[in-house]
Amino acid sequence: MRRGLLGRGALFDTEPPGLAPRLVGLRPFQHGATSPYEHARDLPLVVFTGARGLGKSALLEEMRAAYEGHTPVALVDCEADLFGGPPAHRPREVWSPVSQALVTIAEQLAEPVADAGRIPFPRLAVGLLAVAAGGWNDRDLPRIRREAERILLLNDTGSWVAGLGGPGGPGGPGGSGSRRVGRMAARLTGALTGPVAGGPAGGPSPGSPPGSPLGSPTGSPPGTGPVVEPVVEAALEAFSEGVSPTYRRLRKAATWYRDHPNAGGNPKLGLLLLSGHFRAGGAPRTHAEGHLVRALLADLDDAYGGPLPRGHRPGRPVVLVDNAQSGPGAGLIGAVLRDRADGIADRVAFFAGLRGHGHPALRNATRATLSGLARTSGWEPGATASSRALLVPLPPLSPDDTPRVVEAACRGLAVPSRLPCAAHRLTGGSPLGTALLAESARQNLPRGAVTPGDLLTARLVPQPEHGGGEHGGRPAYRELLDRLAPGRRRDELALLTVAHDHESACALAAARLPARFGAAEVLALEARLAGEGVPTVPGHFVGDPLLRALLLLDLHRREPDHATWRAAHRTLLAYYTDTPTVPAAPETPETPEDSGDGAERRALRRLHHGLALGAAEPAVTYLRDAFHHRAAVRWLSALAFLASAPYHSGSETGTGTDDRVPVALGRAGTGPRPPDDADTALHLRVRRLLYGVWQVTDPLALPDPVVAERLRSELEHLSRLRPTDAEPLRRASRNWPRDALAGRPLRVG
């Protein structure tokens, strides 16, 4: 694969063929090499789902690179500014994100590929002309002419000057097209300044013989605009008079609209109804957009199944829709799925990227794992529109993939042996997080950065393949946050990341944010995270570990003295103190199923925030006193939870050093003297264990192998202190050192 995408072989492999070659009919990156179709007629519309950073955009870019030049390919990003609103001076009632996307898709699909020429889109061009005419008048003729020329060029099969209309839509900067297109555009704009082309309503169009299929209907549909009818009549007249293939295609395309609902077999009425429905907005516009989508697909069907032999165009055209949750995405996908469910087949292989885990319009879609697609999709069409989709959640990179990304980026550099696994613990396998951290390692390892925390705070200049290059560099964690948590309310989200659930987030917001940011805004942030596919994890307001680590780092570095970071933890420390103190250990041991009550949960969270602020002894005391009275699994869970407290070297003392390693190894002079009435040996052992787990599971640190080995002996010794229920401790003594060094979550139980 060109971009070296890992873990995506089920899509791009050629032996056996992956999903892409089985749907497109062509092997990726191999000119002219065909592949057997899995679905001969009915195709699934493949939708890749997941949160930000899982590689949906990179995968679609790879798909475009794999087939560009071999078969018609179009890629649209539905979050692009192009779809945010109409071009200047174009009325909104005759523009929509879907209509703009259709122009963008058609212009890309039209490009010549391999041994085949340009693809014309006459049906789409005629329909878009009727829609655009609803916003025309006689006051801005140069803009209108440029708009008409760009639309008419969709029907062109010869060479033409690129850039006409520019990327800003039909109303963008102009350019020179073919003389034929120019003459036709001039004729259409002439209808805006001369007498009404059709004469009295109900009369035939000039130049159309009696009984011509292009004749005028009786009257005009309401809502079509004052100039739509003369423009449509001028277009139909022009199409009728020409004898070249261009005119014949447009004539045939206009005739296609006689099948528009309620057109009664009259093309002019069909085009006027299309224009009026589009201008009406709401459900009528949705139907009009669906008809335009159908026009594009019918034009493609002609290109593949018309008079030219199919052998001239092997495979299928490919349309890639990125960020389908935004802009024109739902309209495009919905129109394709509805037509397919109604038996209107097309020849296009559609692939889309959708942020989140699904969409209400896709509730009946087949769901498949990426690995399960290696040999067959397992998809069968159903009766509903959404059943025509195939949803594929993109998985994160595996622990074996992450080191390959780091090593490939840092070829020729001395990479710390523990960095690749530590990178996986931090990123959780996020392809974006892994790629940017690896790039930071390439740039900053020679400057002395070593740990994941160092690499996140070091300056990073993103490479073009990572969407960068526009600035001279900034901290890597800021670059990542801009990709993973863009938009408003990021400062508020960073603060609330300290919280554990909705209630504690509301308490934190009430204490630390302006009064206007209340419970409703907290709920809105939760809904936003859920809608973007961020997992829900008990005990964390932000469930994704990478996003959580980045937001906490951003909060810590907000001020030089870390005032906001400390205030947030102190607020929650006080919030969880408003309950009885740490519950006394019960007289009889509890089992893991006897889940801790609310008081115990609040106590553990209070100790968690105290540990984040540097107060470790209360947590040590709790774990020491609970050791003989809690089930082993529950005690280990409490230990792991407390050790997940964020740590920043010298954040409270200003020393800038990490004191966890010497404490974990029990070096003299580390830690206060245990209380006189405590079991001194157990207290010191629990302290060493807490500091050790805290160090080796810190996502911003490199796990110390000596500390990891010390965990083994500490846990093994603790297992001997329990006459019963010791097996979970023995398993932890074997698993935790390996888990920590491999960048995996600690296994409990």
C-alpha positions in Angstrom: 0.0 0.0 0.0 1.3 3.4 -0.9 0.9 5.0 2.5 2.0 1.9 4.4 -1.4 1.6 6.1 -1.1 -1.3 8.6 -3.9 -3.6 9.6 -6.0 -2.8 6.5 -5.1 -5.8 4.3 -8.7 -7.1 4.4 -9.5 -4.1 2.1 -6.5 -3.9 -0.2 -5.0 -7.4 -0.4 -4.9 -9.0 -3.9 -4.2 -12.7 -3.0 -6.9 -13.5 -2.0 -8.6 -10.3 -3.2 -9.7 -7.9 -0.4 -13.0 -6.1 -0.2 -12.0 -3.2 -2.5 -10.9 -5.3 -5.5 -13.9 -7.6 -5.1 -16.3 -4.6 -5.3 -14.4 -2.4 -7.8 -13.3 -5.4 -10.0 -9.7 -4.1 -10.3 -6.6 -4.8 -8.3 -5.4 -1.8 -6.4 -2.2 -0.1 -7.8 -2.1 -2.5 -10.7 -3.0 -1.0 -14.0 -5.4 -3.1 -16.0 -5.4 -6.1 -13.6 -8.9 -7.2 -13.1 -10.4 -9.0 -10.1 -13.5 -11.2 -9.8 -16.6 -9.4 -8.6 -18.2 -10.6 -5.3 -21.5 -8.9 -6.1 -22.5 -9.0 -9.8 -25.5 -6.6 -9.6 -26.5 -5.4 -6.1 -23.6 -3.7 -4.3 -23.3 -2.8 -0.6 -22.6 0.8 0.1 -19.6 0.4 2.5 -19.4 2.8 5.4 -16.3 2.8 7.6 -17.2 4.0 11.1 -15.3 5.1 14.2 -14.0 8.0 16.3 -11.6 10.6 15.1 -8.0 9.4 14.4 -8.9 5.8 13.4 -7.8 6.4 9.8 -11.1 6.8 7.9 -9.8 9.7 5.8 -6.4 8.0 5.3 -8.1 4.9 4.1 -10.3 6.7 1.6 -7.2 8.7 0.3 -5.5 5.3 -0.1 -8.5 4.0 -2.0 -8.3 7.0 -4.4 -4.5 6.5 -4.9 -5.1 2.8 -5.5 -7.5 3.4 -8.4 -6.8 6.9 -9.7 -5.9 6.7 -13.4 -7.3 3.1 -13.7 -11.0 3.8 -13.3 -13.1 6.9 -12.6 -12.6 8.0 -9.0 -14.1 10.9 -7.0 -13.5 11.9 -3.4 -15.5 14.5 -1.5 -14.9 15.6 2.0 -18.3 16.6 3.3 -16.7 18.9 6.0 -14.9 21.0 3.4 -15.7 24.7 3.3 -17.0 24.2 -0.2 -20.2 22.6 1.3 -20.6 25.2 4.0 -22.8 27.6 2.0 -23.5 28.9 -1.5 -20.9 30.9 -3.5 -21.2 34.6 -3.4 -24.3 36.1 -5.0 -25.9 32.7 -5.5 -29.3 32.5 -3.8 -29.5 29.8 -1.1 -32.8 28.5 -2.3 -31.1 27.2 -5.5 -28.1 25.7 -3.8 -27.5 22.8 -1.4 -24.6 20.8 -0.2 -25.9 17.8 -2.2 -26.1 19.8 -5.5 -22.6 21.1 -4.9 -21.3 17.6 -4.1 -22.8 16.3 -7.3 -20.9 18.9 -9.4 -17.7 18.1 -7.5 -18.1 14.3 -8.0 -19.1 14.6 -11.7 -16.1 16.8 -12.5 -13.7 14.2 -10.9 -15.4 11.2 -12.5 -15.4 12.9 -15.9 -11.6 12.8 -16.2 -10.2 10.4 -18.8 -8.6 7.2 -17.4 -6.6 4.4 -19.0 -7.7 4.0 -22.6 -11.2 5.5 -22.1 -12.1 9.2 -22.8 -14.0 11.7 -20.7 -17.4 10.7 -19.3 -20.2 13.2 -20.1 -23.0 13.9 -17.6 -25.9 15.3 -19.7 -28.8 14.3 -17.4 -27.1 15.9 -14.5 -26.2 19.0 -16.5 -29.8 19.5 -17.7 -31.2 19.0 -14.2 -28.7 21.4 -12.6 -29.4 24.0 -15.2 -33.1 23.9 -14.3 -32.3 24.2 -10.6 -29.8 27.0 -11.1 -32.2 29.0 -13.3 -34.4 29.4 -10.3 -31.9 31.9 -8.9 -31.1 33.8 -12.2 -32.1 37.3 -13.2 -31.0 40.0 -15.6 -28.8 41.9 -13.2 -25.6 39.7 -13.0 -25.3 38.1 -16.4 -21.5 37.5 -16.4 -21.8 35.4 -13.2 -24.8 33.5 -14.5 -23.0 32.8 -17.8 -20.0 31.4 -16.0 -22.4 29.3 -13.9 -24.2 28.0 -17.0 -20.9 27.2 -18.7 -19.6 25.2 -15.8 -22.8 23.1 -15.7 -22.8 22.6 -19.5 -19.2 21.5 -19.4 -20.3 18.4 -17.4 -21.7 17.2 -20.8 -18.4 17.8 -22.6 -16.3 14.8 -23.8 -13.4 16.8 -25.3 -10.6 18.7 -23.7 -11.4 21.9 -22.0 -9.5 24.4 -19.9 -9.4 23.2 -16.3 -10.5 25.5 -13.5 -13.6 26.9 -15.0 -15.8 28.1 -12.2 -12.9 27.3 -9.7 -13.3 25.3 -6.5 -15.8 27.8 -5.1 -18.8 26.4 -7.1 -20.5 27.4 -10.2 -20.2 31.0 -9.3 -16.4 31.0 -8.9 -13.9 32.6 -11.2 -14.5 32.1 -14.8 -12.4 30.7 -17.7 -12.7 29.9 -21.3 -14.6 26.7 -22.4 -15.4 25.4 -25.8 -17.0 27.8 -28.3 -20.0 25.5 -28.4 -20.6 25.7 -24.6 -20.1 29.4 -24.8 -22.7 29.9 -27.5 -25.2 27.7 -25.6 -24.6 29.6 -22.4 -25.1 32.9 -24.2 -28.4 31.6 -25.6 -29.6 30.6 -22.1 -28.7 34.0 -20.6 -30.3 35.7 -23.5 -33.6 34.3 -22.3 -33.2 36.5 -19.2 -33.2 39.7 -21.2 -35.5 39.1 -24.2 -39.2 38.5 -24.3 -40.6 35.4 -22.6 -39.3 32.6 -24.8 -42.3 30.4 -24.7 -45.0 33.0 -25.4 -48.3 32.5 -23.7 -48.4 29.7 -21.2 -49.5 26.5 -22.9 -48.0 27.3 -26.3 -45.2 25.2 -27.8 -41.6 26.2 -27.4 -40.3 28.1 -30.4 -38.5 25.6 -32.8 -40.4 22.6 -31.4 -42.7 21.0 -33.8 -46.3 20.2 -32.7 -46.3 17.0 -30.7 -42.6 17.2 -30.0 -41.6 15.5 -26.8 -39.9 18.8 -25.8 -43.1 20.8 -26.1 -44.4 23.1 -23.3 -46.8 21.9 -20.7 -49.9 23.9 -19.8 -49.0 26.5 -17.2 -46.0 26.5 -14.8 -45.7 24.8 -11.5 -45.8 27.2 -8.5 -42.5 28.1 -6.9 -40.3 27.7 -9.9 -39.2 31.3 -10.0 -39.9 34.0 -12.6 -37.3 33.0 -15.2 -37.1 29.2 -14.9 -39.6 28.6 -17.7 -38.0 30.8 -20.4 -34.6 29.4 -19.5 -35.8 25.8 -19.7 -37.6 26.6 -23.0 -34.4 28.2 -24.4 -32.4 25.1 -23.4 -34.9 22.7 -24.9 -35.0 24.7 -28.1 -31.1 24.8 -28.3 -30.9 21.0 -27.7 -33.5 20.4 -30.4 -31.7 22.4 -33.1 -28.1 20.9 -32.8 -27.0 17.9 -34.6 -23.6 17.1 -32.9 -23.2 14.3 -30.4 -23.2 16.9 -27.7 -26.7 18.2 -28.6 -27.9 14.6 -29.1 -26.8 13.7 -25.6 -28.5 16.8 -24.1 -31.7 16.1 -26.1 -31.8 12.5 -24.8 -31.0 13.8 -21.3 -33.9 16.3 -21.4 -36.2 13.5 -22.5 -35.2 11.5 -19.5 -37.0 14.0 -17.3 -40.4 13.1 -18.7 -40.4 10.3 -16.2 -40.2 12.7 -13.3 -43.2 12.2 -10.9 -46.3 14.1 -12.1 -44.6 15.2 -15.3 -47.1 13.3 -17.4 -44.4 12.3 -19.9 -43.5 16.0 -20.6 -39.8 16.8 -20.2 -40.3 20.5 -19.8 -42.8 20.0 -17.0 -40.5 17.5 -15.4 -37.6 20.0 -15.3 -39.9 22.8 -14.0 -41.2 20.4 -11.3 -37.6 19.5 -10.4 -36.7 23.2 -10.1 -39.8 24.0 -8.0 -39.3 21.1 -5.6 -35.7 22.1 -5.1 -36.6 25.7 -4.3 -39.3 24.6 -1.9 -36.8 23.1 0.5 -37.6 20.4 3.0 -38.9 17.0 1.8 -39.5 18.3 -1.8 -35.9 19.3 -2.0 -34.8 15.9 -0.7 -36.8 14.3 -3.5 -35.3 16.7 -6.1 -31.8 16.0 -4.8 -32.5 12.3 -5.1 -33.5 12.7 -8.7 -30.2 14.6 -9.4 -28.3 11.8 -7.8 -30.2 9.3 -10.0 -29.3 11.4 -13.0 -25.6 11.2 -12.3 -25.7 7.4 -11.8 -27.8 7.0 -15.0 -25.1 9.0 -16.9 -22.5 6.7 -15.5 -24.5 3.7 -16.5 -24.6 5.0 -20.1 -20.8 5.4 -20.1 -20.3 1.8 -19.0 -23.2 0.1 -20.8 -23.9 2.4 -23.8 -22.8 2.1 -27.4 -19.1 1.7 -26.4 -18.1 -1.9 -25.5 -17.7 -2.6 -21.8 -14.2 -3.7 -22.4 -13.2 -0.1 -22.8 -14.0 0.6 -19.1 -13.1 -2.4 -17.0 -14.1 -2.5 -13.4 -16.5 0.0 -11.7 -16.3 3.7 -11.0 -15.5 4.6 -7.4 -17.1 7.3 -5.3 -15.6 8.1 -1.9 -17.5 10.2 0.6 -15.5 11.3 3.6 -17.0 12.7 6.8 -20.5 11.5 5.7 -22.0 12.6 9.0 -21.7 16.3 7.8 -22.9 18.4 4.9 -24.1 16.5 1.8 -23.2 13.1 3.2 -26.6 11.9 4.5 -28.3 13.3 1.4 -26.0 11.5 -1.0 -25.9 8.2 0.8 -29.7 8.2 1.5 -30.5 8.8 -2.2 -28.3 6.0 -3.3 -29.7 3.6 -0.7 -33.3 4.4 -1.5 -32.9 3.9 -5.2 -31.1 0.6 -4.7 -33.9 -0.6 -2.4 -36.4 0.4 -5.0 -34.7 -1.8 -7.6 -32.8 1.0 -9.4 -29.4 -0.5 -9.7 -26.2 1.4 -10.5 -22.6 0.4 -11.3 -20.8 2.5 -8.7 -18.7 1.2 -5.8 -19.4 3.6 -3.0 -17.2 3.8 0.1 -17.9 6.3 2.9 -16.3 7.4 6.2 -18.7 8.2 9.1 -17.6 9.6 12.4 -19.2 7.7 15.2 -20.6 4.2 15.4 -23.7 4.5 13.2 -26.5 6.8 12.1 -30.3 6.6 12.5 -30.6 6.2 8.7 -28.4 3.1 8.8 -30.1 1.2 11.6 -30.7 -1.9 9.4 -27.3 -2.0 7.9 -25.2 -5.1 8.0 -22.3 -4.9 10.4 -19.0 -6.6 9.8 -15.6 -6.6 11.4 -12.7 -5.5 9.2 -10.9 -8.8 9.6 -14.1 -10.7 8.6 -14.1 -9.0 5.2 -10.9 -10.7 4.0 -12.6 -13.3 1.8 -16.3 -12.3 1.8 -18.5 -9.4 2.9 -21.2 -11.6 4.2 -23.7 -8.9 3.0 -27.1 -9.7 1.5 -29.5 -6.9 0.4 -32.7 -6.6 2.5 -36.0 -4.9 1.9 -35.2 -1.5 3.6 -33.0 1.2 2.2 -30.5 1.0 5.2 -30.1 -2.7 4.7 -28.2 -1.8 1.5 -25.3 -0.5 3.6 -22.4 -2.4 5.1 -21.0 -0.8 8.3 -17.4 -1.6 9.1 -16.0 -0.2 12.4 -12.3 0.5 11.9 -10.2 -1.1 14.6 -7.1 0.5 16.2 -3.6 -0.7 15.4 -2.5 -3.9 17.1 0.4 -3.9 19.6 2.5 -5.5 16.8 1.6 -2.7 14.3 2.6 0.3 16.5 6.3 -0.6 16.8 6.4 -0.9 13.0 5.1 2.6 12.6 7.6 4.0 15.0 10.5 2.1 13.6 9.6 3.0 10.0 9.5 6.8 10.9 12.7 6.6 12.9 14.8 4.6 10.5 18.5 5.3 11.2 17.8 6.7 14.7 18.6 5.1 18.0 15.0 4.4 19.3 14.7 3.6 23.0 13.7 -0.1 23.2 10.7 0.7 25.4 9.3 3.6 23.3 7.3 1.6 20.7 5.3 -0.2 23.4 4.9 2.9 25.5 3.6 4.7 22.4 1.0 2.0 22.0 -0.1 2.3 25.7 -0.5 6.1 25.2 -2.2 6.0 21.8 -4.3 2.8 22.3 -3.5 2.0 18.6 -4.9 5.2 17.2 -3.4 5.4 13.7 -3.3 9.2 13.8 -1.9 9.4 17.3 0.7 6.8 16.5 1.8 8.4 13.2 2.2 11.9 14.8 4.0 10.5 17.9 6.3 8.6 15.5 6.9 11.8 13.5 7.7 13.7 16.7 10.2 10.9 17.6 11.9 11.3 14.2 12.2 15.0 14.7 12.9 15.2 18.5 14.8 12.0 19.5 18.0 13.7 18.2 17.2 16.7 20.4 17.1 14.6 23.6 13.4 13.8 23.9 12.9 10.2 25.2 9.6 9.6 26.8 6.1 9.9 25.3 5.6 13.0 27.5 8.7 14.5 26.0 7.6 13.8 22.5 4.2 15.3 23.1 5.5 18.5 24.5 8.3 18.9 22.0 7.7 21.0 18.9 6.4 19.2 15.8 6.3 20.2 12.2 3.7 17.9 10.7 4.6 16.4 7.3 2.3 16.9 4.3 1.0 13.3 4.5 -0.2 14.1 8.0 -2.0 17.3 6.9 0.7 19.7 8.1 3.3 22.0 6.7 1.4 25.3 7.2 3.3 26.5 10.2 6.8 26.3 11.7 5.9 23.8 14.4 4.2 23.7 17.8 3.9 21.1 20.6 2.8 17.8 19.3 0.0 17.4 21.8 -1.6 20.6 20.5 -1.3 19.3 16.9 -3.1 16.1 18.0 -5.8 17.9 20.0 -6.6 20.0 16.9 -7.3 16.8 15.0 -9.0 14.8 17.8 -11.0 17.6 19.6 -11.5 20.5 17.2 -14.2 23.1 17.6 -15.6 25.0 20.5 -15.5 24.3 24.3 -12.1 22.5 24.3 -10.9 24.4 27.3 -14.1 23.4 29.2 -13.7 19.8 28.0 -10.1 19.7 29.2 -11.2 20.8 32.7 -14.1 18.3 32.8 -11.7 15.5 31.8 -10.6 15.5 35.4 -14.1 14.3 36.4 -15.3 10.7 36.6 -19.0 11.0 35.6 -21.8 13.4 34.9 -22.3 14.4 38.5 -18.7 15.2 39.3 -18.4 17.0 36.0 -21.4 19.2 37.0 -19.8 19.8 40.4 -16.5 20.8 38.7 -18.3 23.1 36.2 -20.2 24.8 39.0 -17.1 25.5 40.9 -14.6 26.3 38.1 -16.6 27.6 35.1 -18.8 30.6 34.5 -22.4 30.3 35.7 -23.7 30.1 32.1 -21.9 26.8 31.7 -24.3 24.5 33.6 -25.6 21.0 33.6 -27.1 21.5 30.1 -23.7 22.4 28.7 -22.1 19.4 30.4 -24.8 17.1 28.8 -24.1 18.7 25.4 -20.4 17.9 25.7 -21.3 14.3 26.7 -23.6 14.0 23.7 -20.9 15.4 21.4 -18.3 12.9 22.6 -20.8 10.0 22.2 -21.9 11.3 18.8 -18.2 11.3 17.6 -17.7 7.7 18.7 -15.6 8.4 21.8 -16.2 5.3 24.0 -18.0 5.5 27.3 -15.8 4.1 30.1 -17.0 3.9 33.7 -15.1 6.2 35.9 -14.0 8.6 33.2 -15.8 11.6 31.8 -13.7 11.2 28.6 -13.5 7.5 27.8 -10.8 7.5 25.1 -7.4 7.1 26.8 -5.4 9.1 24.3 -7.8 12.0 24.2 -8.0 11.9 28.0 -4.2 12.0 28.3 -3.9 14.9 25.8 -6.6 17.0 27.4 -5.1 16.5 30.9 -1.7 17.5 29.5 -3.2 20.6 27.9 -4.9 21.5 31.2 -1.7 21.0 33.2 0.3 23.3 30.8 -2.4 26.0 30.6 -0.5 28.2 33.1 3.2 28.1 34.2 2.1 27.4 37.8 -0.5 24.8 36.7 -3.1 26.7 38.8 -6.1 25.5 36.9 -4.9 21.9 36.9 -4.4 21.9 40.7 -7.7 23.7 41.3 -9.6 21.1 39.4 -8.2 18.3 41.4 -8.7 20.2 44.7 -12.3 20.9 43.7 -13.0 17.2 43.2 -11.0 16.3 46.3 -13.3 18.5 48.3 -16.4 17.2 46.4 -15.6 13.6 47.3 -14.7 14.6 50.9 -18.3 15.7 51.5 -19.1 12.1 52.5 -18.0 9.9 55.4 -14.2 9.2 55.5 -12.6 6.1 54.1 -14.8 3.3 55.3 -13.4 1.1 57.9 -12.4 -2.4 56.8 -15.2 -4.8 57.5 -14.7 -7.7 59.8 -15.4 -10.3 57.1 -13.8 -10.3 53.6 -15.9 -9.3 50.7 -16.1 -10.9 47.3 -15.7 -9.0 43.9 -19.4 -9.4 43.4 -20.1 -7.4 46.6 -19.4 -4.2 44.7 -18.3 -1.3 46.8 -21.0 1.1 47.9 -21.1 4.7 46.9 -19.1 5.8 49.9 -16.2 3.5 49.0 -16.3 4.6 45.4 -16.2 8.3 46.5 -13.4 7.5 48.9 -11.3 5.9 46.2 -11.9 8.9 43.9 -10.9 11.3 46.7 -7.7 9.4 47.2 -7.1 9.4 43.4 -7.2 13.2 43.3 -5.1 13.4 46.4 -2.5 11.2 44.7 -2.6 13.5 41.6 -1.7 16.4 43.9 1.2 14.5 45.4 -0.5 13.1 48.6 0.3 9.4 48.3 0.3 8.3 52.0 -3.6 8.4 52.4 -3.8 6.0 49.4 -1.1 3.8 50.8 -2.9 3.7 54.2 -6.2 2.7 52.5 -4.6 -0.1 50.5 -2.7 -1.4 53.5 -5.8 -1.4 55.7 -8.0 -3.0 53.0 -5.5 -5.7 52.1 -6.8 -8.3 54.5 -10.4 -7.4 54.2 -11.1 -7.0 50.5 -11.3 -9.7 47.9 -8.0 -9.9 46.0 -9.5 -8.9 42.7 -11.3 -5.9 44.2 -8.1 -4.9 46.0 -6.1 -5.1 42.8 -8.7 -3.1 41.0 -8.5 -0.4 43.7 -4.7 -0.4 43.3 -4.8 0.0 39.6 -7.4 2.7 39.8 -5.5 4.8 42.3 -2.3 4.4 40.2 -4.1 5.8 37.2 -3.9 9.3 38.8 -2.0 11.7 36.4 1.5 12.4 37.4 3.6 15.4 36.3 7.2 15.5 37.5 7.9 18.3 39.9 4.4 19.8 39.4 4.0 20.6 43.0 7.7 20.8 44.2 9.2 22.4 41.1 12.1 20.0 41.1 11.2 18.6 37.7 12.2 15.0 38.8 10.2 11.8 38.8 10.5 10.4 42.4 8.4 7.3 41.7 11.3 5.0 40.7 13.4 5.4 43.9 10.2 4.9 46.0 9.1 1.9 44.0 12.6 0.3 44.5 12.6 1.1 48.3 15.7 3.2 48.3 16.6 4.8 51.7 15.1 8.1 52.5 12.2 7.8 50.1 8.8 8.4 51.8 7.8 9.2 55.3 8.0 6.8 58.2 5.0 4.5 58.6 2.7 5.2 61.5 3.8 3.5 64.8 0.6 1.4 65.1 0.8 0.1 61.5 2.3 -3.1 60.1 5.5 -1.4 58.9 6.5 -4.2 56.5 3.1 -4.3 54.8 2.9 -0.5 54.7 6.3 -0.2 53.0 5.5 -3.0 50.6 2.2 -1.4 49.6 3.9 1.9 49.1 6.5 0.4 46.8 3.8 -1.4 44.9 1.6 1.7 44.5 4.5 3.8 43.2 5.7 1.0 41.0 2.3 0.5 39.3 1.9 4.3 39.1 5.2 4.5 37.2 4.9 1.6 34.8 1.4 2.4 33.7 1.9 6.2 33.2 1.0 6.9 29.6 3.5 9.7 29.5 6.5 7.7 30.8 8.7 4.9 29.7 8.1 1.9 32.0 11.2 1.1 34.1 12.1 -2.6 33.6 13.6 -2.8 37.0 10.5 -1.4 38.6 8.4 -3.8 36.5 10.4 -6.8 37.8 10.1 -5.5 41.3 6.3 -5.6 40.9 6.6 -9.4 40.4 8.3 -10.0 43.7 6.1 -7.6 45.7 2.9 -9.2 44.4 4.2 -12.7 44.9 5.2 -11.8 48.5 1.7 -10.3 49.1 0.1 -13.5 47.8 1.8 -15.4 50.6 0.3 -13.2 53.2 -3.3 -14.3 52.3 -4.3 -17.8 53.4 -7.2 -17.7 50.9 -8.0 -15.9 47.7 -4.3 -15.6 46.8 -4.5 -16.8 43.2 -5.4 -13.3 41.7 -2.3 -11.9 43.3 -0.1 -14.7 41.9 -1.6 -14.2 38.4 -0.9 -10.4 38.7 2.7 -11.1 39.7 3.1 -13.0 36.5 1.0 -10.8 34.2 1.5 -7.2 35.3 5.2 -6.9 34.6 4.7 -8.3 31.1 1.6 -6.1 30.5 3.4 -3.0 31.7 6.4 -3.5 29.4 4.2 -4.4 26.4 2.0 -1.3 26.7 -1.1 -3.3 27.6 -3.7 -2.6 30.3 -3.1 -4.5 33.5 -5.1 -7.7 33.7 -7.1 -7.9 36.9 -8.6 -11.2 37.9 
